[in-house]
Amino acid sequence: MTRTLLVAPGQRGALPTIRDAIDNSDGDTVISIAPGEYAEELVLERRNIVLKARDPGTVTLLPPSGDQPTLTLTGGSLELHGLAVKCVDHPAIRVSGGKLKLTDVEASSSFAAVIMVGDGGSLDLRTSKILGGQYGIIVEDADGVVDTCEIRDIADDAVILRLGAQVALRNLTIAGCGFRGVYMYQAGTSSVERCDISQTGDAGIAVADQTSPSIVECWVHDTQGVGITVGRGCGGVIEDCRVENTADPGVQIAEGARTEIREGASRAGKAAVGATVARSNQQDLAQVDKLLADLDNMVGLDGVKDEVRALIDEIQVNEWRRSEGLSVDAVSNHLVFAGAPGTGKTTVARIYGGLLKALGILPNGNFKEVSRRDLVGQYIGHTAEKAASAFDEARGGVMFIDEAYTLARSSGSGADFGQEAIDTLVKLMEDHRDEVAVIVAGYTKEMVDFLDTNPGLASRFAKTLTFENYSPEQLVKISQFVAKSADYVLGADVEIALLEWFGQIDRDANFGNAREARKLLERMRKSQSTRLRGLGSRPTRDDLRTLTLEDLLHAISGAS
């Protein structure tokens, strides 16, 4: 029978460390881990352990020192779900003769292979990310499956299958490698299927030394070396692949190789491949309808609603085209929201992120709001680091930059670190356009000036959505909604008085739209409290719920 143990430092009834939970395990054990960073020596020998984040994406495993891997498995089995595993000078995860299964894991190591599996072990890696490392994944004398994963920013080879490895690579996105994307030697009949491999310093896929792989429906593009190279004595098949913008020849078969090429290796118009596309098949159309209904229920913003619906329609049609094998132009999910404060930009951005997740375009739809202070550093080199870190935290969802135009304003210290942040974001938005939707927001005129600060900035955004000021009638509706959500009602003649008040407010640069309504309702609530306290008796339930004309007049007089 499987036992579950909870690790939560400082919580009564829970174990303080993962090591304690492992030592207390007996047979098959699931260890549920509370949010936090855990720097522990985790060496497992002949154990059957499942490590699971209680809240996915909130747990990070680190080595206690720089002289060992973060996780070492010898025999037995280890499963990881929803965790991050980081290391520096050694592999993040090393397996010798054991069974390793990872789902929704993010792993990295600066100066070593991120994951190493050998000595008859096995690897089952799905819906995960390998980010950074000397090598991404090395499998030797072991078997496995790597499916629907992203491997990026690797110093050398992204995947090495060697010396008896037998591995199926499916639906991978491999990009940004210093040497090769996939390198196979003495790797039997391993396979590479429906993978997107790009931005490699040498070949996209290199096959050598008696390996006979199946390379099927892959897209190899934008590589410094040839797209696919096969060495003497190798066999296998290259079937229905696209090889574009690589060194010549796109596919290089050495004399003496037995590899068969089917249907050509440079065929355009094929369906998209890779990890993002594999995930995009999982659509939640019921959630799409719900989010669009939430959008429709917002007061005003008719033009914005139409624009968002048009974007969603285009995304949906593109997904249908992909499923039929038709070509689809690259579409940016980045947007500009222009308009005064309090016009619903943040709310619409959250809905938009949810829609992209429901349509399978973004993995999680998380929403990260940042401003200048989150992106701009205090010294040379600090800004690029901060901007990249904030961007990385937003991966899989929406990065919302409010008052983005402030990045283009000098701090007065002489160094223009805001411009450095803009330049960093421009590159990141292009390199990772399928992973993050960046939304920049601010006043209309200032956003026009902001887009002129970098020659490539404007082209990164699909569209500008303009948020108009709310009319007096719309502000009254917002006031009613705010009151109702806080369990208040507006008394007789209050709505008429509100309409008159909102109609005479100066709509200068400081006008806050919905914020004005919320602030006024808050002052009315305080006025009501003063009035009810002065009654000399306990107010009725209706008294407690009703905001009167007297409350409004008192709130207005206090604001003027």
N, C-alpha and C positions, 0 to 999 in steps of 0.2 A: 504494500500500500504506500502511495506517495505521501510524503510528509511535507508540510509547508512551514517555513520559518521566516519570521520578520526581522529585518535589520533596520533599526532606526535609532541612531545615537541620541541618548537623552530621553527616550520614550520608555516609560515603565512597561515591563512585560515583554519588551523587545530586546534583541541582541544588539550590542553596540558596534560590532564589526562583522564584515563578511567572513573573515577568517574564523571568528567564533562560530558562525553558522555552519561553515564547512566542517569544523571540528565536531560539532554537535549532530552532523548529518549521519544517517544510518540507512543504507539502501538508497532508493530513489528519493531525491529531495529537491523541492522547489524553494529557492531563497528569494523572497520578495524584498526589494531594497527601497528604502525611503529616499527622497531627493537629497542630493549632495555629492561632494567629491570624496572618494575613498582611496587613499594612498596606502595600499596594503600589499604584502607579499602573498600572492595567490598562486600556489603550486599545488596542483591536484594530481594525485596518483591513484588510478583505478577507482575513481569515484564516478557516480552518475548524478550530476548536479545540473540544475537549471537556475540561472541567475536572471531575474526579471525585474525591471524597473517598475515600482509601484505606479508611478506616473511616467509613461514613456517620454524619453528625451530629457529627463531631469537628473539622471545618474551618470557620473563620470568615474571610471576606474583609472587609477594612476599607479605607477610603481613607487615604492617608498624610497628608492634610490635610483641612481642612473646606471647601475651595473647589472640589471636583470630585466627580462621581459615583464610586462604587466600581468599577463596570464600565461601559465605553463601547464599543459595537459599531457600526462603520460599514461596511456591506457584509459579505460573507462570512457565516459562521454560527458560532454559539456555543451549546454545550450545557453545562448545569450539572447535576450529579447528587450529591445528598446533602450539599450545602453550606449554610452560612448566609452571607447577604450583608447587611451593615449599613452605613448611612450616617446622616448627621445633617441637613445643610443642603441636600443635593442628592439626586437619585434614587439608589437603590441600584444600579439597572440602567437604562441609557439606550441605546436602539437607534434607529439612523437607517439605514433601507434594508437592514438585515441580517435574518437568520433567527435567532430566539432560541428555544431549547427548554430548559425547566426541569422536572426531576423530583425530587421529595422535597427541595425547597429551602425554606428559611425566610428571608424577606427583610423588612427593616424600614428606615424612614427617619423621623426625628423631624419634620422641618419641610419636607418635599417629597413629591412622589409617589414611591412605592416603585419602581414599574416604569413606564417610559414607552417606547412603541413608536410610531414614525411614519415618514413619508417612504417609503412603499411597503414597509415591513418586514413581518415576520410574527412571531406569538407562539404558542408551543405550551407551555402551562403546565399541569402535572398533579401531583396528589397533593402539593401544596405549601401553605405558609402565608404569608400576608401579614399581619404583625402590627405595627400602628402606622404612622403616616405622616400627612402632610397629606391626601394622596389615596392610594388603594390602587394601582389600575392605570389608566393612561390610554393609550388606543389611538386614534391619529389617522391617517387615510389609510393604513391597514394592515389586515391580516386576521389571523385566528387562532382558537385554541380554548383555553378555560380550563376544565379539567375536574377535578372532585373536589378542590377546593381550599377552604381556609378564609381568610376575609378579616375581620379583627377589629380593633377599637379604632382606627378611622380618624377623624381630626379632622373631615374634610369628607365628600366622596363616596367610596364604596368603589370603584366602577368607573365610569369615564367612557368611553363609546364615541362618537366625534364625527368630523364632517367627512370622510366617506368610509370610516369604519371598517366592517368586515364581520367580526363576531366571534360565535362560538357560546359561550355561557356555560352550562355543564352541571354539575349535581350540586355546586353551591357552597353553602357556609354563610357567610352575611354577617351580622355582628352588631356592635353597638356603634359606629355611625357618627354623627358629629355632624350630617350633613345627609342625603343620600339614599344608598340602597343601590346602585342602578344608575341611571345617568343617560345617556340616549341622545339625541343630536340629529344629524341628517343622517348617520345610521348605517345607512342602507339597510334590508336585511332581516335584520339581526342577530337572534339568538335567545337566549332565557333559558329553560332547561329544567330542571325538577326541582331548583330552587334553594330553599333555606331562608333567608329574609331577615327579620331582626328587629332591634328596638332601634335604629331610625334616628331622627334628630332631625327628619326631614321624611318625604317619601314613601318607600316601600319601593322602587318602580320608577317612574321618571319618563321618559316618552317625549315627544319634542318635535321640531318642525321637519323635517317630511317624512320621518320614520322609520316604517317599517312592519314591526315585529318580530313574531316568534312567541314568545308568553309561555305556556309549556305546563307544566302540573302543578307549579306553584310554590306554596310556602306562604309568604305574607307576613303577618306577625303582630307585635303589640306595637310598633307604630310611632307616633311622635308625629303624623305627617301621614297622609294617606290611604294605602291600601295600594298601589294602582296608579293612576297618573294619565297620561292620554293627551291631548296637545295638538291644537289645530286643524290640519287638513290631514294628520294621520298616519293610517296604516292598520294592517294586520296583524291578528293574532288573539290573543285571550286565551282559552285553552282549559283547562278542567278544573283551575282553580286554587282554592286556599283562601285567603281573606282574613279574618283574625280579629283582633279587639281593635286596630283602627286607628281613626283619625279618620273621621268620616262625610263623604262616602259611602266605602265600602270601595274601590270602583272608580269613578273619576271620568273620564268621557269627555267631552271638550269638544265644543261644537257645531261641526259641520263636520269632525269626525274620521270616518274610515271603518272604524274598528276593529270587528271582529266578536267578540262574546262567545259562547262555546259552553259548554253544560252548566252555566252559572252560575259565579259567581266566589266563592262562599262555601259550598262543599260540604264537609261534615264527613265523617269516616270514611275519608279517603283514606290511601293508604300514605305513610309518612314519606319525606322527601326531604332532600337536602343531602349534604355531603361525608362525614360520619360514616356515614350510611346506605349511601352508595355503597360505602364501604370494607367495611361490615359484611357484604356479600354474599360476601366472600372468607373462608370459614371453613375451618379445618384440623381436621376432626373426628378424624383420627388422632392429632393432638397433644392434643386434648381428652381422648381415651381414655387416652393415656399419662400426662397430668398427673393425671387422676382415679386412675389406678393408683398413681402416686407418693403421692398423698394417702392412699389405702387402706393403703399399706405403712408409713405412720407408726404408731408404737406408740400405742395408746389413742386418745383424742380422738373417741370414737364420736359424741357429740353434735355436735361441730364438723363432722365429716365429713358427717353427715346434713344439717346446715344449708347447707354449701357446695354439696352436690349439689342441694338444693332450689333454691338461687339459680341455679345453672347450668341446671337444668331450666326455670325460669321464663324465663330469658333466651332459651333455645333456642326455646321455644314462642312467645314474643313475636316472634322473628325469622320464624318460620313464618307467624304472623298478618300481619306486615307484608308478606311476599311475596305474600299472598293479598288484599292491599288492605283488611284489617280494621283497625279502630282498636285502638291499644295505649296503655295508660296509661303515663305517664312513670315510669320506675323509677330509683331512685338506686343507684349502685354503691358508695357510701361505706359503710363498716362500722366498728363498734366491736368491738375484741377485748379482753375483760376476763378477767383471771386473773393468777396469780403468775408470776414470771420462770421461764424455762426450760421452758415448757409448749408450745413449738412455734409461738408466734404469728408470729414472723418468717418461718419456713419456710412456714407456711400462707399468709401474705400474698403471698409470692413465687409460690406455686402459683396462687393466686387471680388475680394479675396475668397470669400466663401463660395461664390459662383465658380471661380476658377478651380477650386478644390473639387466641388461637386461634379464638374465636367471632366475631371481627371487631368487637368492641365498642370496644376500644382499639387505636390504631394500632401501638404498638410493645411494650407490656407492660414497659417499663423499670421498674426498682425503685429508688426514691430514699428512703433512710432518713434522717430528720432528727430532731433533738431541740430542746429549748428554745434552746440556744445558736445553732442555725441559723436561728431564726425571730425571736428577740427582740433588739432593738437596745439601744443605750446612751443614746440621746437621742431627743427628740420628733421623729417623722417617720422615724426610722431603722428602726423595727420594721416599719412597713407596707412599706417598700422591701425589707427582707430577706425578709419572708414572701412577698411577691409574686414575688421573684426565685426563691426556693426552689420555689414553686408552679409557676412557668414552666418550671423545669428538669425538673419531674416530668410535664409535659404529655405525653399519649400513653401514660402508664403509671400506676404506683402510687406514691403518696406515703404513706410509712409513718412515723407520728409516734409514737415510742416514749416511754413515760412522759409522755403528753400532758397529764396532770393537772398537771404542773409548770408549764404555761403559766398556770394559774390562781393560782399562788403568787406573791406579791409578792416582789421581789428585796430589799426592805428599804431601797431608795434613796428611797422616797417616791412615785416615778412607777410606775404599774402598766402597764408595757410589755407584759407577758404578756397582759393583757386586750386590748390593741390588736392583738396577733398573732391572738388568737381571733376578734375582730371582722373582721379582714381576711380570714381564712380562710373565715369563714361566707359572706361575699359572693363570694369567688372560687369556692367550691364550688358555689354556685348558678349563677353566670354561666357556668361551664365544666364543668358536671356530666357532659357527654358526652365530655370530654377527659381527665379524671383520676379515678382511684378513690382517695379519701383513706381511709386506715385509721388510726384512733387506737387506741393500746394502752396498757394499764396495769393496776394492781391494781383489782379489781372495785369496791370501795367508793369509791376515789378517782375512778374513771371516772364513777360516778353523780354525784358532786359536780361533776366537770368539765362534764358535759352541762348542768348548771344555770347555767353562767356567762354564757350568752348565750341570749336567748329563742328564737332561731332555730336554735341549734346541734343540739339533739336531732333536730329534724325533717329535718335534712340527711342523716341516716344511715338506711339501709334496715333495719338489724338489728344487734343486739348478740349476738356469739358468745362464750359463756363457756367458758374453758379451765380445766378442773379440774386439781388436783394429780395427778401420776402416783402410782399405787399402788406398793408395794414390788415386786410382781411385774413391773410395767411398767418400773420402773427397772432391774431385772435384765436385761430384754430390751434396753433401751437400752444398758446396759453391754456386753452381748454384741455389739450392732451396732457400737458405737464401737471395741471391741477388734478386731473382724473387719475394719473399714474401714482400720485401721492395721496390718493383717497380724499381729495377735496372736490367741491363743486363751486361754481361761480353763482353768486346770488343775483337777484333781479337788477337789471340795468347795468350790471358790471360789464357785459360784453359790449354794449353800446359805448360805454365810457372808455373801454380799452381800445375800441376802434378809433375813437376820436383822439386818444392819447398817442397811439402809434402813427396816426396820420400827421401829427404835428412835430414829431421828433426830428431833429436835424439828422440827415443821413450823410454825415461826413465820413472821413476815413476811419474814424473810431467807432462807427455804428456797428453794433454787434449782432444784429438780426435776432436769431433765436436766443442768443445769450441775453439780449435785452429782455425778452419775455421771461426767461428763467430767473433773472435777477429781480425783475419786478414782482414775480410770484413769490419769491423768497421774502421780499420786503413786505408784501401783503400778509404773508403768514406770520411774520413777526408783529405786524400791526394787529392782526387778529388776536394773537396771544396777549398783547397788552389790553385790548378791549375786553376779552373774556375774563382776564384776571380782575378787572374792575367791576364785574357784575355783582359781586358780593354773594354769589351762590354758585353751586356747581352747574356748568353749562350742560345742555342736553346733547345728545349725539348729533343732531342736526346742526346745533350751534358749533360744535367742534369741526364739522365738515365744511361749513359754508364760509366762503370769503365774500364779504359784502362790499358795497359801494364805498362805505365809510373806510374800510380797510384799504381800498385802492386809493382813495383821495389822500389818506394819511401817508401811504407809501410814496405817492407821487410828490407830495409836499416835502417829504424827507429827502427825495432825490434831487430836487431843484435847488 
